[in-house]
Amino acid sequence: MRFVWIVGLLISVLASPAMARLTIEITSGMDNPTPIAIVPFGGAQGLSEDIQDIVSADLLRSGFFRPIPKTDMLAMPKTQAEVFYRDWRMLGASYLVIGQMTNTAGRYQLQFELYDVLSQRKVFQKQVAGNDSQLRDIAHAVSDAVYEAITGIRGAFSTKILYVEDLKRPGPGRYRLIYADADGARDRVLFSSSEPLLSPAWSNDLSKVAYVSFETSRPAIFIQELATGKRTQMTNFTGLNGAPAWSPDDRSLALVLSKDGNPELYTLEIATRQLRRVTDHFAIDTEPNWTQDGRSLIFTSNRGGSPQIYQVSLATGRVERLTFEGDYNARPRLSPDGKTLIMVHRRDGIFHIASQDLKTGNMRILTETWLDESPSIAPNGAMLLYATQHQNKGVLAAVSMDAGVKFRLPSKQGDVREPAWSPFAK
């Protein structure tokens, strides 16, 4: 089954573009983004990363904010005593962020403050610390704090993504599993192969990833530890071995096997390798994902005559159909609050990413492109990543859950696909 996506304006916001595989092209934002001034932080000049630029890029990419250019700023305050609200009102800024960086024996500490310009008050004062290799982490922590204080939504700028890169040339290393910051920076190859890699999935504790590799001449599911790179092959059954999904407690994988002749859903207990069959139907059952309570799986099946999304109780085996609009709904994902179903939806012969309110059944088309697939939701539920085609090339794209914010993440090298957005770090 095929799934598809889209997006698109244009600004490069990734630091270290020579090293990052992905660049960001913003294609659509909110109609009236909030003007915010991120003043260059004191003591942060000449570092290996530009903290102010990273924070500005994060907030711009969210679509909710319009960072004021440094060249337009009338002053560069570093302390509260240097803040004159009239200067920032003249620029139209609604919020102001200032800060001071100190360096003690290679340990950086940034004290930063957020001000509401219109009400002339300090919203918060916070600190974040790290070493030179963690300067981007410091910047993303600032972005997260500012975003949450103003929007009420937890920021996801400090999270990570996985994706598969296809260099489009035969031979060793054609397919690469890439690990990167949510903005595409600090990317590194976790595993490369001459054979296809599919369906990367994060463990909830962020210590491991699962994925499908064809290196053994047929699809097999592997688990890889991020810290050590150690790989463990979990399945080697005849036929299809695919679509691994971690249980909420990370003790089991849901997966699809066709070892008995037909694609069915199974769960595999990781420690004991105990396998349990969940579905038993002559139709194709595939693409499982867990509900937040770990008691059910949502999945795609054509048991009703066309691909639709269903939910099965692990305790009783009872199956309930969740989608009814259209003749194709697949690749289901649940929002973090469990209230919204994200899927690939076909309308007028074109594949889009859509959301469905599980209480009302109302469906909304989120993307406008024509080959959208593989949706993955940010852990704060505000945006989602997906794979699509742009200028005959496989790219990643992102869209907000209200469809107001969109951006693309094309690769400098090959096609990119199969994105997976990480959970929040515990």
C-alpha positions in Angstrom: 0.0 0.0 0.0 1.3 3.4 -0.9 0.9 6.6 1.2 1.7 10.2 0.2 2.2 14.0 1.3 3.2 17.7 0.5 4.3 21.3 1.5 6.1 24.5 0.6 8.0 29.7 1.0 11.7 29.7 1.2 14.3 30.3 3.8 17.3 28.2 4.8 17.3 28.0 8.6 19.6 25.1 9.4 22.9 25.8 11.0 26.0 24.1 9.5 24.4 23.7 6.0 27.6 22.0 4.7 27.1 19.2 7.1 23.3 18.9 7.3 21.6 16.6 4.8 18.3 18.5 5.1 17.6 22.1 4.5 14.3 23.8 5.5 12.1 25.6 3.0 9.1 27.3 4.7 6.2 27.4 2.4 3.3 28.7 4.5 2.8 30.2 7.9 0.1 31.7 10.1 -1.7 34.7 8.7 -0.7 37.0 11.6 2.4 35.5 13.3 3.5 37.1 16.6 6.4 39.5 16.2 9.2 38.6 18.6 12.7 40.0 19.1 15.5 37.5 19.9 18.4 39.7 20.9 21.9 38.3 20.4 22.9 36.9 23.7 25.7 38.5 25.6 28.9 36.4 25.7 27.7 34.1 23.0 29.6 35.7 20.1 32.2 33.7 18.3 30.9 30.3 19.4 30.7 27.3 17.1 26.9 27.8 16.9 24.9 31.0 16.7 22.4 30.6 19.5 20.3 33.6 18.5 20.0 32.3 14.9 18.9 28.9 16.0 16.2 30.2 18.3 14.9 32.5 15.6 14.8 29.7 13.1 13.0 27.4 15.5 10.3 30.0 16.3 10.0 31.0 12.6 9.5 27.4 11.6 6.7 27.0 14.1 4.6 29.4 12.1 3.4 31.2 15.2 6.2 33.8 15.3 7.9 36.4 13.1 11.4 37.0 14.5 12.5 40.6 14.0 15.8 40.8 12.1 18.9 41.8 14.1 19.6 44.7 11.7 16.2 46.3 12.6 16.8 46.3 16.4 17.3 49.7 18.0 19.2 48.3 21.0 20.9 45.1 22.2 19.9 44.8 25.9 21.6 42.0 27.9 19.9 42.8 31.3 16.5 43.9 32.5 17.9 47.3 33.3 18.7 47.8 29.6 15.2 47.0 28.4 13.3 50.0 27.2 9.8 48.9 26.1 9.2 51.9 23.9 12.1 50.8 21.6 10.4 47.4 21.0 6.9 48.9 20.7 8.3 51.0 17.9 9.4 47.9 16.1 6.0 46.2 16.7 7.5 43.5 18.8 5.0 41.7 21.1 7.7 39.8 23.0 11.4 40.2 23.7 14.0 37.6 24.6 17.4 38.6 26.1 20.2 36.6 27.7 23.7 36.4 28.9 26.1 33.5 28.3 29.0 32.6 30.7 31.8 30.1 30.2 33.4 28.3 33.1 36.1 25.8 32.1 34.3 24.9 28.9 30.9 24.7 30.6 28.4 27.2 29.1 25.5 28.6 31.1 22.9 30.8 29.5 20.5 32.9 31.6 17.7 34.1 29.5 14.5 36.1 30.0 11.2 36.6 28.2 9.4 39.9 28.3 5.9 40.8 27.3 6.4 44.1 25.5 2.7 45.1 25.5 2.1 44.6 29.2 5.7 45.6 30.1 6.4 42.7 32.3 8.9 39.9 32.6 7.3 36.5 31.8 10.1 34.3 33.1 13.8 34.0 33.8 15.5 30.6 33.2 18.9 29.0 32.9 20.2 26.2 30.7 23.7 24.8 30.5 25.9 22.5 28.4 29.3 22.1 26.8 30.4 23.1 23.3 28.8 20.1 21.7 25.5 21.0 23.3 25.2 24.6 22.1 22.3 23.6 19.7 20.7 21.8 22.7 20.9 25.1 24.7 19.3 27.0 21.8 16.5 24.5 21.3 15.8 24.6 25.1 15.4 28.4 24.8 13.0 27.9 21.9 11.0 25.3 23.8 10.6 27.5 26.9 9.6 30.6 24.9 7.2 28.7 22.7 5.5 27.0 25.7 5.2 30.2 27.7 3.5 32.1 24.8 1.4 29.3 23.2 0.7 27.1 26.2 1.9 24.1 24.1 5.1 22.2 25.0 7.9 22.9 22.6 9.3 20.1 20.5 12.4 21.8 19.1 14.7 19.6 21.3 13.3 16.4 19.8 14.9 14.2 17.2 13.8 12.6 13.9 14.7 9.5 11.9 14.4 9.1 8.2 15.7 6.9 5.4 17.9 8.4 2.6 18.2 6.8 -0.8 21.3 8.0 -2.7 19.8 6.6 -5.9 22.9 4.7 -6.9 23.5 1.0 -6.7 26.1 -0.4 -4.4 27.1 -0.4 -0.7 25.6 2.4 1.4 22.8 3.3 -1.0 20.2 3.3 1.7 20.9 5.1 5.0 19.0 5.3 8.2 19.6 8.9 9.5 19.3 10.3 13.0 19.0 14.1 13.3 17.7 17.0 15.3 14.1 18.0 14.6 15.4 20.7 12.3 17.5 18.3 10.4 20.9 19.4 11.9 23.5 17.2 13.5 22.5 14.3 11.3 24.4 11.1 11.5 24.1 7.7 9.8 22.9 4.9 12.1 23.1 2.2 9.5 23.7 1.9 5.8 23.0 -0.9 3.4 22.9 -1.8 -0.3 19.4 -3.1 0.3 16.2 -1.1 1.2 15.5 0.1 4.8 11.9 0.8 5.9 9.7 1.7 8.8 12.0 3.2 11.4 10.4 3.5 14.8 11.6 5.0 18.1 11.5 3.2 21.4 9.7 5.4 24.0 12.8 5.8 26.1 14.7 7.0 23.1 17.5 4.4 23.6 16.7 2.2 20.6 15.1 2.1 17.2 13.4 -0.6 15.2 13.3 -0.9 11.5 13.0 -3.3 8.5 16.1 -4.2 6.5 16.3 -6.3 3.4 20.0 -7.2 4.0 19.2 -10.9 4.5 17.6 -11.0 1.0 14.1 -10.8 2.6 12.5 -8.3 4.9 13.6 -8.7 8.6 13.0 -6.6 11.7 16.0 -5.3 13.6 16.5 -3.4 16.8 19.5 -1.1 17.1 20.8 0.6 20.3 21.6 4.3 19.7 24.4 4.5 22.3 26.4 1.5 21.1 25.1 0.8 17.6 24.5 -2.9 18.6 21.9 -4.5 16.3 19.7 -7.5 17.0 17.7 -9.3 14.4 14.2 -9.9 15.8 12.5 -11.8 13.0 13.4 -14.1 10.2 10.2 -15.6 9.1 9.3 -16.6 5.6 7.4 -13.9 3.8 6.6 -10.4 5.1 8.2 -9.2 8.3 7.3 -5.5 8.6 5.9 -2.3 10.2 7.4 -2.6 13.8 5.8 -0.4 16.4 6.9 -0.2 20.1 4.4 -0.7 22.9 4.1 2.2 25.3 6.2 0.3 27.9 8.9 -0.7 25.2 8.5 -4.4 26.2 6.9 -5.5 22.9 6.7 -4.8 19.2 3.6 -4.9 17.1 4.4 -6.1 13.7 3.1 -7.7 10.5 4.0 -11.2 9.5 2.8 -13.3 6.5 4.5 -16.5 7.7 1.2 -18.4 7.7 0.3 -17.2 4.2 -1.6 -13.9 4.9 -0.4 -10.6 6.4 -1.7 -10.5 10.0 -0.9 -8.5 13.1 1.3 -10.0 15.8 2.9 -8.8 19.0 6.4 -9.9 19.9 7.7 -9.7 23.5 11.2 -8.5 23.1 12.8 -10.2 26.1 11.4 -13.6 25.6 10.7 -13.5 21.8 7.2 -14.7 22.6 5.0 -14.2 19.6 1.2 -13.7 19.8 -1.1 -13.5 16.8 -3.6 -10.6 17.1 -5.7 -10.8 13.9 -7.0 -13.8 11.9 -8.7 -12.7 8.7 -8.4 -13.5 5.0 -7.9 -9.8 4.3 -4.6 -7.9 4.5 -4.0 -6.5 8.0 -1.0 -4.2 8.2 0.6 -1.0 9.7 -0.2 -1.5 13.4 0.2 1.3 16.0 -0.5 1.2 19.7 -3.1 3.2 21.5 -1.7 5.2 24.5 -3.0 2.8 27.1 -1.3 -0.2 25.3 -4.6 -2.1 25.2 -5.4 -1.9 21.5 -3.8 -1.6 18.1 -5.0 0.6 15.3 -4.2 -0.8 11.8 -5.0 -0.8 8.1 -7.1 -3.5 6.6 -9.0 -4.1 3.4 -11.4 -6.5 5.1 -14.2 -4.1 4.2 -13.3 -4.2 0.5 -11.0 -1.2 0.5 -8.2 0.0 2.8 -9.6 1.4 5.9 -8.5 1.9 9.5 -9.6 -0.3 12.3 -8.9 -0.8 16.0 -8.5 -4.2 17.7 -8.6 -4.9 21.4 -5.7 -7.0 22.6 -7.8 -8.5 25.4 -10.9 -9.5 23.5 -9.9 -9.5 19.8 -12.9 -7.3 19.1 -12.4 -5.2 15.9 -14.0 -1.8 15.3 -13.8 0.2 12.1 -12.7 3.8 12.6 -12.8 5.4 9.1 -15.7 5.5 6.6 -15.1 8.6 4.4 -13.5 7.8 1.1 -12.3 4.5 -0.5 -8.7 4.6 0.9 -7.5 5.4 4.4 -4.2 4.0 5.6 -1.0 4.4 7.7 -2.8 5.4 10.9 -1.2 7.4 13.6 -2.8 8.7 16.8 -2.2 12.2 18.2 -0.5 12.2 21.6 -3.8 13.0 23.4 -5.5 10.1 21.6 -8.3 12.3 20.2 -7.2 12.6 16.6 -6.4 10.0 14.0 -3.8 10.9 11.3 -3.8 8.9 8.1 -3.1 8.8 4.4 -6.4 9.6 2.6 -7.2 9.3 -1.1 -9.5 12.0 -2.6 -10.1 12.3 -6.3 -7.4 9.8 -7.0 -4.8 11.8 -5.1 -3.1 10.8 -1.8 -3.2 13.4 1.0 -2.5 13.5 4.7 -5.7 13.9 6.7 -6.9 14.1 10.3 -10.1 12.7 11.8 -11.6 13.7 15.1 -12.4 10.4 16.7 -15.3 11.8 18.7 -17.1 13.6 15.9 -15.8 11.7 12.9 -15.0 15.0 11.1 -12.2 14.6 8.6 -9.8 17.4 7.5 -7.3 17.3 4.6 -4.0 18.8 5.8 -1.8 18.7 2.7 -2.1 19.8 -0.9 0.4 17.7 -2.7 -0.2 14.5 -4.6 2.1 11.8 -3.3 2.0 12.1 0.5 2.8 9.2 2.7 4.3 8.0 6.1 2.9 10.6 8.5 4.6 10.9 11.9 3.3 13.3 14.6 5.4 15.6 16.8 5.1 14.6 20.5 3.4 17.8 21.3 0.7 17.1 18.7 1.3 20.5 17.0 2.8 19.3 13.7 3.5 16.2 11.7 6.2 15.1 9.3 5.5 13.1 6.1 7.2 12.1 2.9 6.2 13.5 -0.5 7.5 14.3 -3.9 8.8 17.8 -5.0 10.3 18.4 -8.4 10.5 14.7 -9.0 12.5 14.1 -5.8 11.5 12.4 -2.5 11.5 15.0 0.3 10.2 15.3 3.8 7.6 17.9 4.6 5.8 19.1 7.7 2.4 20.6 8.3 0.7 21.9 11.4 -2.4 20.1 12.6 -4.5 23.1 11.6 -2.9 23.0 8.1 -1.8 26.7 8.5 2.0 26.1 8.7 3.9 24.1 6.1 7.6 23.5 5.3 9.7 21.2 3.2 13.0 19.4 4.2 14.7 18.3 1.0 18.0 16.5 1.0 21.1 17.7 -0.7 22.1 14.2 -1.7 19.2 11.8 -2.6 15.6 11.0 -1.9 14.4 11.0 1.7 11.4 9.2 3.1 10.0 7.2 6.0 10.2 10.0 8.7 9.7 9.2 12.4 9.4 11.9 15.0 10.8 11.0 18.4 8.8 11.1 21.7 9.8 13.6 24.3 12.8 12.6 26.5 11.6 11.3 29.8 
